[in-house]
Amino acid sequence: MPRRLTIKDAYLENRLFLNRLVVAVAGILVFVIGLTARLVYLQVAGHEHYSSLSKNNRVKISPLPPTRGLIYDRNGEILAENVTTYSLEIIPEQVDDLERTLLSLKTLLNIDDEEIESFRTLKRRSKSFASIPLLLRMNEDELARFSVRRLHFPGVEIHARLVRKYPHADLMSHVIGYVGRINEDELKSIDAAVYQGTNHIGKIGIEKSYETVLHGTAGYEEIETNAQGRLIHTIGNVSPTPGADLHLSLDIHLQKTAYDALAEYTGAVVAIEPDTGNVLVFASKPGFDPNPFVYGIPKKDYAALQSSPDRPLFNRALHGVYPPGSTVKPFIGLAGLEVGATDRGRRTYCPGFYRLPNSSHRYRDWRKGGHGSVDLKTAIIQSCDVYFYDLAHDMGITRLSGFLARFGFGTRTGIDLTGEKSGLLPSPEWKRRIRNQPWYPGETLITGIGQGFFQVTTLQLAKATAIMANRGRAVSPRLVTRIVHHDHSIITVQPDASDVPLGAANVDSIIEAMIDVVHGARGTARKISEGIDYRIAGKTGTAQVFTVKQQESYKESQVDKKLRDHALFVAFAPADRPRIAISVIVENGGHGGSVAAPIAGLVIKQYLANKSS
Amino acid sequence: MTYSVPQVRFPLPAEPPGGFFYKIHVDLTLLAALILLSSIGFVILYSAGGQHIDLVFRQATRLGIAYATMLILAQIPPRHFRHYAPGLFVIGIGLLAAVLIMGEIGKGAQRWLNLGLFRFQPSEMIKISTPMMISWYLAENPLPPRIKQILITGILIIVPTLLIAKQPDLGTALLVAASGAAVLFVSGIRWRFLLKVGIVLGGLTPLLWHFMREYQRARILTFLNPEADPLGNGYHIIQSKIAIGSGGIYGKGWLNGTQAQLEFLPERSTDFIFAVFAEEFGLLGCLTLLLVYLMIICRCLYIALQAQDTFSRLLAGSLSITFFVYVFVNIGMVIGILPVVGVPLPLISYGGTSMVTLLAGFGILMSIHTHRRLLPI
């Protein structure tokens, strides 16, 4: 754009600018006077009018929390429900003489000092018009006594609310988990609009992993209140959407059988349907009562749970890792057949120990005298260690752990619970990466009998057993089979399956050996074969406890107990058309055959008896 | 081409350049007034935000960033702003277009541009670069602007305004338009032109209506008759008026405003915070607050008056007037004399981005004031 020759008249520009600023200031003053006039109109002239409107301000929007979805077992037995509880709450602002009120309530309802103290603490942190709970759970007697004298206590109200209840307490605690009060961290990660009016959130277990499904969506209502904020009537509302109900594959009766069968032992039992991955039993003993956690468990009770030597808060099925011991032998035997490191005819002489070439160190067999000359089948039936030392040595650790990985060892099973442990499938790479040490040949041997670094969860063992039962089809275990939404739409959770390519003849010969573990004359678990008309394929295991855990300081007998071996057992049945795969770990139980196998036997028999009838 | 305007004496005492704060490019009077205002902001935010000290801390962090931005900008001599004005404007327009095309959708409106590390709101940048651009353009030519310059200025105003209105962010669009118009005003545009511009804008109102979204139209209609829809769009303004009116002359006292504390008042820590203030501190508090705002605006206008070249002067004048427009639009909306447009109360409302822009503007003003030279009279 060609610039025209123009002359800037600085004096004129300055005058003009000054002029405009003066106008601007004048304009601003006019506008400010306008604002002031309006404020005077509202705050002086209209003060009385608006004051009374403010006092009578009555329409409030209050959130309506949704009802949490229920949880059922496969038979429709309720595992988590909502029950109405009544709490006594005080709005301090509306009470004339708080001290006197507290005193008369105390005598009326036998409230102890501790509860009064916690009320005072809450009161200090709350606004004066907030409703502060004094009693959280009122029983019917207290309810009746207060209701009669209600008029004498202005500002004191009974609030009814739905609170989570777990009727099966410790039996289901490690599966269902519990809800608790939303904490600061959770507050940051949730959608505030959805959680309007909700105080609780799933903390562990199904309650946590299905939180979004169980919770639902909050609604709200417009309510008309009087000057004290007391409800007069509801003008309109948007209903909350209740959370969806969950149907689990668990069978409460089977779960109870397994849990009770563990008797005084600590341990875990997991049973799954091989073709669907449906979890039938998911027991970890001891459990705990999750109900106090809903209200906020008193500190000393929580401390007692935490310091208990049996560690009831510890989910052994999901978080407990154990050496698999001999239960891993069928898998290693199969590995040998599949990679060609052994065949069905190959025999190894077992003198009761094994020595690596050029080494004097003896790797002992569990039977001092040895098993003599054994083939693979006999080695599995009698659980001969020397055969597997030899086989592992021939196969080498890389091929061994590579094959075991296909059965899901060392990786999470993908169950629908959070915080699952992945166990540990050792390999030279792992050792170099984590410990920065080379792999020693002796470590291959002990891996071959499921000891050493090798660690599995009960759940992993059950899944691996199911893969064996399926003859090479892996299905992720899952607890929730159906999600039933409020609008009656049902989501059926489909099994998540994948194929593990295995030679059919090889698998059959291993399964034959596993059948003989239970049904053979010299099988290590032959006791449980009594009185059944189908075949169970199983394998016992005993895992050494290497170290004493933590600093334990109880009686000598107890220390001895804690040093005892873990007893393990895996099985599936019926062997030809498997409908249940199970793994049992009994901590410090001693021998797998005598302690763990009978528990599995009970569960299998009960399940198959029910099914056939 | 840079030429400085020969200074003529103003009928106000000139503040000679010099002194410690001049050297570190800080205008002490302005800074003190701003700090006073932000302190009032913290006090009322604590009450409005439901007495959560966290909220105040978060706001303090943002304010810290905003003050830092202000002090940094104050170090840059105004000639740099002039030099980069066209470039910044072009970039700003480009970013606005980018937001429309690929901007993230938040709250149904497209305002943010995700730059990986942080999210950036180009409409904030354009709030400053539009008056900067127009000041640059008008300063290149003799004042008062002729018809051709007025038309080009009109285009410079309309392009960013429409781009922002399309987001849709009507409040910011109007503020950007106001900042551009403010430059035209202080440049000495003749009254008859001003009249014509006013008539043209008035004629464009139906067009604006066409551009508005449903909710924006609802707000205008609500403003005209709030009682027609007391639980929907009218709810804000009715509750706000109750809060202010019930405050009376002396107010209900800090933390005692029932409208705010009982949560009748919506958006009480953001756009409607003035209502909380009015409820708790009454008419006397409101007048005090207005006085603080006036102090700041007068100081800004004084800085504009003292500016030594046309660009600085126009820019300073525009920034000062725009600041007042912010205050006026927000308070006007809260006390029910303007429709509800989402404009925060400067330095009081909770929220970060607009505060940084606001203080950036004050930084430029400080720069203008503290980079003056001693000129022979």
Chai-1 contact restraints between the chains, C-beta under 6 A:
chainA,res_idxA,chainB,res_idxB,connection_type,confidence,min_distance_angstrom,max_distance_angstrom,comment,restraint_id
A,T6,B,P142,contact,1.0,0.0,6.0,A-B,restraint_1
A,K8,B,P142,contact,1.0,0.0,6.0,A-B,restraint_2
A,A10,B,V5,contact,1.0,0.0,6.0,A-B,restraint_3
A,A10,B,P6,contact,1.0,0.0,6.0,A-B,restraint_4
A,Y11,B,V8,contact,1.0,0.0,6.0,A-B,restraint_5
A,E13,B,L143,contact,1.0,0.0,6.0,A-B,restraint_6
A,N14,B,V8,contact,1.0,0.0,6.0,A-B,restraint_7
A,L16,B,G188,contact,1.0,0.0,6.0,A-B,restraint_8
A,F17,B,R313,contact,1.0,0.0,6.0,A-B,restraint_9
A,R20,B,V186,contact,1.0,0.0,6.0,A-B,restraint_10
A,R20,B,G188,contact,1.0,0.0,6.0,A-B,restraint_11
A,L21,B,L301,contact,1.0,0.0,6.0,A-B,restraint_12
A,L21,B,L305,contact,1.0,0.0,6.0,A-B,restraint_13
A,A24,B,I321,contact,1.0,0.0,6.0,A-B,restraint_14
A,I28,B,F324,contact,1.0,0.0,6.0,A-B,restraint_15
A,F31,B,F328,contact,1.0,0.0,6.0,A-B,restraint_16
A,V32,B,L290,contact,1.0,0.0,6.0,A-B,restraint_17
A,L35,B,I331,contact,1.0,0.0,6.0,A-B,restraint_18
A,R38,B,I335,contact,1.0,0.0,6.0,A-B,restraint_19
A,R38,B,I337,contact,1.0,0.0,6.0,A-B,restraint_20
A,L39,B,L283,contact,1.0,0.0,6.0,A-B,restraint_21
A,L39,B,C286,contact,1.0,0.0,6.0,A-B,restraint_22
A,L42,B,I244,contact,1.0,0.0,6.0,A-B,restraint_23
A,L42,B,G245,contact,1.0,0.0,6.0,A-B,restraint_24
A,Q43,B,G245,contact,1.0,0.0,6.0,A-B,restraint_25
A,Q43,B,G247,contact,1.0,0.0,6.0,A-B,restraint_26
A,Q43,B,G248,contact,1.0,0.0,6.0,A-B,restraint_27
A,Q43,B,L283,contact,1.0,0.0,6.0,A-B,restraint_28
A,G46,B,G245,contact,1.0,0.0,6.0,A-B,restraint_29
A,H47,B,G245,contact,1.0,0.0,6.0,A-B,restraint_30
A,H47,B,G248,contact,1.0,0.0,6.0,A-B,restraint_31
A,Y50,B,I242,contact,1.0,0.0,6.0,A-B,restraint_32
A,Y50,B,G245,contact,1.0,0.0,6.0,A-B,restraint_33
A,Y50,B,S246,contact,1.0,0.0,6.0,A-B,restraint_34
A,S51,B,S246,contact,1.0,0.0,6.0,A-B,restraint_35
A,L53,B,I242,contact,1.0,0.0,6.0,A-B,restraint_36
A,S54,B,I242,contact,1.0,0.0,6.0,A-B,restraint_37
A,S54,B,S246,contact,1.0,0.0,6.0,A-B,restraint_38
A,S54,B,Q259,contact,1.0,0.0,6.0,A-B,restraint_39
A,N57,B,F264,contact,1.0,0.0,6.0,A-B,restraint_40
